[in-house]
Amino acid sequence: MTQKIAILPGDGIGKEIVAEAVKVIDFLKADNALDVELKEAPVGGAGYDAEGEP
């Protein structure tokens, strides 16, 4: 059963940390150790920039 994971990098250092975590998840997916679907969404200032208003 495929699990769904929301990727919410946020602002500041969150982008860099989440990017590294996604690399680990992608490695495990390629090794068939995980059956997950990743969906990224902007939050914080990035969400405001993407949508134009809160």
C-alpha positions in Angstrom: 0.0 0.0 0.0 1.5 3.3 -1.1 1.8 5.9 1.7 1.6 9.6 1.0 4.1 12.0 2.5 3.7 15.8 2.4 6.9 17.6 1.8 6.8 21.1 3.4 10.2 22.7 3.2 9.1 26.1 4.6 11.6 29.0 4.8 15.2 29.4 5.9 17.2 26.3 6.5 14.1 24.1 6.0 14.7 24.0 2.2 18.2 22.5 2.5 17.2 20.0 5.2 14.1 18.8 3.4 16.1 18.4 0.2 18.6 16.1 1.9 15.7 14.1 3.5 14.1 13.7 0.1 17.3 12.2 -1.3 17.2 9.6 1.5 13.6 8.8 0.7 14.3 8.6 -3.0 17.2 6.2 -2.4 14.9 3.9 -0.3 12.2 4.1 -2.9 14.7 3.0 -5.6 15.8 0.1 -3.4 12.1 -0.9 -3.0 12.4 -0.4 0.7 9.7 2.2 0.7 6.4 2.5 -1.2 5.6 6.2 -0.8 4.3 9.1 -2.9 5.8 12.5 -2.2 3.8 15.7 -2.7 5.5 19.1 -2.1 3.6 22.2 -1.1 4.9 25.7 -0.3 4.4 27.0 3.3 5.4 30.1 5.2 6.9 32.8 3.1 7.3 30.5 0.1 3.6 29.8 0.2 2.8 33.5 0.4 5.1 34.2 -2.6 3.5 31.4 -4.6 -0.1 32.4 -3.9 0.2 36.2 -3.4 -1.8 36.3 -0.1 -2.3 34.1 2.9 
